[in-house]
Amino acid sequence: MTLSFAAALLGELRAHNPLVQCITNSVVTNFTANVVLAIGAAPAMTDIVGEAGPFARVAGGVLVNLGTPTPEQRLAMEEAVAAANESATPWVLDPVAIGALPIRTALAQKLAPQTPFAIRGNASEILALAGEGAGGKGVESTDSTEAAAPGAIALAQRLNTVVAVSGPEDFITDGIRVIRVANGDELLTKVTGGGCALGALIAAFAAVRGTNSPVEAVAAAHAVYGIAAEQAAAQAAGPGSFAVSLIDALSTLTPSAISSEQRIREYAA
């Protein structure tokens, strides 16, 4: 992955202002929308039956986040995924808190084989989806990124998708290549929606990937988000001011900062 790739993709995103449909949880809706706006895309929280499918056909990218899966939202997710696949709209699955919770776990297992552009989650969520773990402590991971790496590679190979495991160093793989992104800050774990918003950012980058490799697009989203988090943390007094500063940092992030500050390494799976 070249050092200029993430910077170039961010420039393309801002030039095209893609429409990103976010079917996400009620806890993080506002924060997610602001992150998408700040990066240069257009968010739409269209998550009801009868609208989710038609909207997925015209959106540039779709996020399906299982954080608060109400009965109608679950149906809307299935509708959106079917429509996205019919119209070749890239969609991202975020299997929040699966493992111990039966309804969302069953839904994740149903949606995951339906050709997502990417699946992102913490180590415990990815292990649970791979059938190798029981989930974490609610939305918090109790497993390490390293522990989830073999399962992530196997899951990516089985589903022919990109799997991203969030952690101190993010682990991203398409089953053939592995890209690790070390950018980020611990304050991301202290803000509700820090991880969920990343899923929407991946959907935005997927919308403008063109002929670029999906695994590189997912890594680019992680690098951009991580660099913005580092910049925000440098001036934040705590989690509250960090959340505001992160939005500002995403909106003002420059290609030169991405090229000079990203910490990415790649190797074969």
DRENSERO-447327 format. One record per residue (C-alpha): residue in three letters; x, y, z. Coordinates in pm, 1 decimal. Each point is the difference from the previous one (the first is absolute). Layout:
(ALA, (X, Y, Z))
...
//
This chain:
(MET, (0.0, 0.0, 0.0))
(THR, (160.3, 325.1, -111.1))
(LEU, (35.3, 292.0, 237.2))
(SER, (-202.2, 222.9, -232.2))
(PHE, (-297.0, -234.4, -40.0))
(ALA, (-198.4, 111.6, 304.5))
(ALA, (61.0, 365.7, -81.6))
(ALA, (-113.7, -48.6, -359.6))
(LEU, (-312.8, -187.6, 104.6))
(LEU, (-92.1, 272.5, 248.7))
(GLY, (33.9, 257.2, -276.6))
(GLU, (-226.5, -206.2, -223.0))
(LEU, (-254.6, -34.2, 278.7))
(ARG, (-14.5, 374.4, 59.3))
(ALA, (-31.4, 66.5, -372.1))
(HIS, (-295.7, -236.3, -42.3))
(ASN, (-182.1, 49.5, 334.8))
(PRO, (-146.8, -353.1, 0.3))
(LEU, (-335.8, -76.4, 157.7))
(VAL, (42.9, -242.1, 291.1))
(GLN, (-301.1, -183.2, 140.1))
(CYS, (48.7, -78.2, 367.2))
(ILE, (-222.7, -262.0, 156.5))
(THR, (155.5, 30.6, 340.0))
(ASN, (-80.0, -6.7, 367.2))
(SER, (-195.5, 267.4, 182.7))
(VAL, (285.9, 72.5, 241.1))
(VAL, (237.2, 127.2, -268.5))
(THR, (-217.5, 144.1, -276.2))
(ASN, (90.5, 366.8, 48.3))
(PHE, (373.0, -60.3, 46.1))
(THR, (14.3, -227.6, -303.6))
(ALA, (-178.6, 253.4, -219.2))
(ASN, (241.3, 272.9, 108.8))
(VAL, (304.1, -217.6, -76.2))
(VAL, (-132.5, -73.4, -349.1))
(LEU, (-69.6, 368.7, -60.7))
(ALA, (341.5, 102.3, 130.8))
(ILE, (188.9, -232.5, -231.5))
(GLY, (-183.3, 141.1, -302.5))
(ALA, (-282.5, -247.2, -63.2))
(ALA, (-377.8, 30.6, 43.0))
(PRO, (-166.3, -214.6, 268.3))
(ALA, (-357.9, -128.0, -7.6))
(MET, (-144.5, -197.2, 291.1))
(THR, (-260.4, -183.5, -206.6))
(ASP, (-89.6, -307.6, 201.8))
(ILE, (-369.8, -83.8, -34.7))
(VAL, (-163.1, -275.1, -202.4))
(GLY, (-115.1, 117.8, -340.8))
(GLU, (266.1, 272.9, -20.1))
(ALA, (322.3, -181.3, 92.5))
(GLY, (6.3, -206.6, -317.7))
(PRO, (-77.8, 275.0, -251.9))
(PHE, (252.1, 226.9, 170.5))
(ALA, (273.4, -264.8, -11.3))
(ARG, (-40.9, -11.0, -377.2))
(VAL, (88.9, 367.9, -37.3))
(ALA, (254.8, 33.3, 281.0))
(GLY, (372.1, -11.7, -62.4))
(GLY, (60.0, -220.9, 302.9))
(VAL, (-202.0, -159.6, 278.9))
(LEU, (82.7, -69.0, 365.3))
(VAL, (-185.6, -275.3, 185.7))
(ASN, (73.5, 29.5, 372.6))
(LEU, (-162.3, -246.4, 241.6))
(GLY, (31.2, 209.8, 315.3))
(THR, (-370.9, 37.6, 84.7))
(PRO, (-180.9, -237.6, -236.5))
(THR, (-370.8, 73.8, 44.5))
(PRO, (-242.4, -229.3, -185.4))
(GLU, (-68.5, 252.0, -277.0))
(GLN, (363.8, 93.8, -34.2))
(ARG, (95.6, -365.0, -38.5))
(LEU, (-242.5, -32.4, -290.6))
(ALA, (128.1, 326.0, -145.5))
(MET, (355.8, -133.1, 15.5))
(GLU, (-93.0, -310.7, -195.4))
(GLU, (-188.3, 213.9, -251.7))
(ALA, (294.7, 237.6, -40.7))
(VAL, (255.5, -279.2, -40.4))
(ALA, (-208.4, -172.5, -267.9))
(ALA, (-44.8, 328.2, -188.3))
(ALA, (366.9, 93.8, 37.2))
(ASN, (108.1, -330.5, -149.0))
(GLU, (-247.9, 34.2, -286.7))
(SER, (132.7, 347.2, -85.0))
(ALA, (369.7, -69.2, 73.7))
(THR, (2.6, 249.3, 287.7))
(PRO, (284.6, -85.0, 240.5))
(TRP, (-120.3, -64.8, 352.6))
(VAL, (180.5, -40.6, 331.8))
(LEU, (-100.3, -226.8, 287.3))
(ASP, (77.0, 98.3, 359.4))
(PRO, (-101.8, -296.5, 221.5))
(VAL, (-22.8, 193.8, 325.8))
(ALA, (1.8, -208.2, 320.0))
(ILE, (-70.4, -332.5, -169.0))
(GLY, (81.2, -324.6, 173.8))
(ALA, (-194.8, -19.4, 323.6))
(LEU, (-306.6, 187.8, -130.7))
(PRO, (-207.2, -238.4, -213.8))
(ILE, (-208.0, 229.3, -222.6))
(ARG, (281.1, 212.4, -136.8))
(THR, (229.3, -302.4, -24.4))
(ALA, (-248.2, -185.9, -218.8))
(LEU, (-49.5, 309.4, -214.8))
(ALA, (375.0, 46.9, -43.8))
(GLN, (37.5, -361.7, -103.3))
(LYS, (-279.7, 46.2, -253.0))
(LEU, (133.5, 322.6, -149.4))
(ALA, (373.8, -73.9, -4.1))
(PRO, (-12.8, -251.0, -291.2))
(GLN, (-187.5, 253.2, -217.7))
(THR, (312.2, 154.0, -157.8))
(PRO, (78.6, 299.0, 220.8))
(PHE, (273.6, 232.3, -124.3))
(ALA, (151.0, -23.6, 348.7))
(ILE, (-67.3, -119.6, 351.3))
(ARG, (144.8, 202.2, 286.9))
(GLY, (-10.9, -60.9, 371.8))
(ASN, (205.9, -48.9, 309.5))
(ALA, (192.0, -320.5, 59.3))
(SER, (-274.5, -172.6, 199.9))
(GLU, (-266.4, 82.3, -258.5))
(ILE, (210.2, -130.6, -287.8))
(LEU, (84.0, -318.2, 189.9))
(ALA, (-369.3, -55.3, 75.4))
(LEU, (-94.0, 48.4, -365.1))
(ALA, (274.3, -241.4, -101.6))
(GLY, (-144.1, -256.9, 241.2))
(GLU, (306.3, 8.2, 222.7))
(GLY, (-118.9, 201.6, 299.9))
(ALA, (-293.1, 84.1, 224.1))
(GLY, (15.9, 377.6, -38.2))
(GLY, (130.3, 270.1, 228.2))
(LYS, (-123.3, 201.2, 294.4))
(GLY, (-295.2, 171.6, -162.7))
(VAL, (147.2, 220.9, -270.8))
(GLU, (349.5, -28.1, 150.6))
(SER, (251.4, -254.5, -122.4))
(THR, (148.5, -251.6, 240.3))
(ASP, (233.3, -140.9, -264.5))
(SER, (312.2, 143.4, -158.1))
(THR, (47.0, 90.1, -363.7))
(GLU, (272.4, -263.5, -25.1))
(ALA, (-236.5, -267.8, 130.8))
(ALA, (-255.4, 93.6, -266.0))
(ALA, (244.6, 15.5, -291.6))
(PRO, (-19.8, -365.7, -115.2))
(GLY, (-379.0, 3.7, 26.9))
(ALA, (-19.0, 325.9, -193.8))
(ILE, (210.8, -143.7, -283.0))
(ALA, (-210.3, -316.7, -13.0))
(LEU, (-324.5, 201.1, 5.5))
(ALA, (119.6, 226.0, -280.5))
(GLN, (94.6, -301.6, -210.5))
(ARG, (-328.7, -178.8, 67.6))
(LEU, (-221.1, 300.3, -76.4))
(ASN, (222.3, 157.9, -268.2))
(THR, (-6.3, 334.8, 175.5))
(VAL, (221.1, 234.7, 199.7))
(VAL, (6.5, -47.5, 375.9))
(ALA, (125.5, 279.5, 225.1))
(VAL, (78.6, -53.9, 366.6))
(SER, (23.1, 317.5, 205.4))
(GLY, (263.5, 26.5, 272.0))
(PRO, (311.9, 190.2, 103.4))
(GLU, (126.3, -103.0, -343.4))
(ASP, (-283.1, -71.1, -242.8))
(PHE, (20.3, -330.3, -189.2))
(ILE, (-152.0, 3.0, -349.2))
(THR, (-2.1, -294.5, -239.0))
(ASP, (-166.6, -132.1, -313.2))
(GLY, (132.8, -347.2, 73.0))
(ILE, (299.5, 51.7, -229.4))
(ARG, (153.0, 325.3, 119.1))
(VAL, (27.5, 139.1, 351.4))
(ILE, (25.3, 372.5, 66.5))
(ARG, (63.2, 131.4, 349.1))
(VAL, (-80.7, 360.1, 88.0))
(ALA, (153.7, 135.3, 319.3))
(ASN, (-156.6, 346.1, -10.1))
(GLY, (-258.8, 87.3, 264.2))
(ASP, (-37.5, 96.0, 363.9))
(GLU, (-141.5, -166.0, 311.1))
(LEU, (-253.2, 282.3, 38.1))
(LEU, (-193.2, -158.0, -287.5))
(THR, (-100.2, -271.3, 246.9))
(LYS, (-131.9, 261.2, 244.4))
(VAL, (-254.1, 153.8, -238.1))
(THR, (-327.7, -172.5, -78.4))
(GLY, (-6.2, -63.9, -372.0))
(GLY, (375.5, 11.2, -56.1))
(GLY, (1.4, -341.2, -163.2))
(CYS, (-345.4, 17.0, -154.1))
(ALA, (84.2, 320.7, -186.4))
(LEU, (300.3, -174.0, -153.2))
(GLY, (-238.3, -243.0, -168.1))
(ALA, (-174.9, 292.5, -168.7))
(LEU, (335.0, 142.1, -104.5))
(ILE, (89.5, -332.3, -163.2))
(ALA, (-329.6, 9.6, -190.5))
(ALA, (85.3, 351.1, -121.5))
(PHE, (342.8, -110.0, -121.9))
(ALA, (-153.2, -307.4, -162.7))
(ALA, (-231.1, 228.7, -197.8))
(VAL, (293.5, 165.4, -179.0))
(ARG, (246.9, -285.7, -20.9))
(GLY, (-29.3, -28.8, -381.2))
(THR, (224.1, -285.3, -115.8))
(ASN, (213.2, 13.8, 312.4))
(SER, (39.9, -302.2, 221.7))
(PRO, (-270.1, -31.1, 269.3))
(VAL, (257.0, -90.0, 265.7))
(GLU, (190.6, 319.6, -75.0))
(ALA, (-317.6, 209.1, 16.2))
(VAL, (-81.0, -143.4, 343.0))
(ALA, (355.7, 62.8, 118.0))
(ALA, (-16.9, 355.6, -132.7))
(ALA, (-314.0, 67.3, 204.0))
(HIS, (174.1, -128.5, 312.0))
(ALA, (308.7, 212.3, -64.9))
(VAL, (-199.0, 318.0, -58.0))
(TYR, (-213.6, -58.2, 308.9))
(GLY, (302.8, -87.6, 212.2))
(ILE, (200.0, 304.6, -105.6))
(ALA, (-295.8, 227.4, 73.3))
(ALA, (-30.6, -164.6, 342.9))
(GLU, (366.1, 70.4, 72.7))
(GLN, (-38.7, 362.4, -98.4))
(ALA, (-314.5, 33.8, 211.6))
(ALA, (160.4, -164.4, 302.9))
(ALA, (293.4, 241.1, -14.3))
(GLN, (-226.9, 288.9, 87.5))
(ALA, (-277.2, -168.0, 202.3))
(ALA, (-37.5, 28.1, 376.3))
(GLY, (-198.3, -323.0, 20.8))
(PRO, (-262.5, -211.6, -178.9))
(GLY, (-253.6, 281.1, -37.2))
(SER, (227.6, 247.2, -170.8))
(PHE, (159.8, -285.9, -192.6))
(ALA, (-332.6, -85.5, -166.4))
(VAL, (-39.8, 358.4, -119.6))
(SER, (364.2, 26.1, -105.6))
(LEU, (-26.2, -323.4, -197.6))
(ILE, (-276.3, 146.7, -216.0))
(ASP, (212.2, 310.5, -57.0))
(ALA, (310.5, -205.9, -79.1))
(LEU, (-183.8, -212.3, -256.8))
(SER, (-129.2, 309.0, -176.2))
(THR, (341.3, 168.0, -21.1))
(LEU, (220.9, -303.2, -61.7))
(THR, (234.9, 59.9, -292.9))
(PRO, (144.5, -249.1, -248.6))
(SER, (351.9, 99.9, 105.2))
(ALA, (-76.2, -85.9, 363.4))
(ILE, (-128.3, -340.7, -104.6))
(SER, (306.3, -74.4, -212.4))
(SER, (242.7, 105.6, 272.5))
(GLU, (-176.9, -130.1, 311.5))
(GLN, (-152.2, -332.3, -99.6))
(ARG, (159.5, -306.9, 156.0))
(ILE, (-82.2, -293.8, -225.0))
(ARG, (175.0, -326.6, -62.6))
(GLU, (-100.6, -287.4, -226.5))
(TYR, (85.6, -365.4, -48.0))
(ALA, (-149.1, -319.0, -140.0))
(ALA, (-262.1, -181.1, 207.0))
//
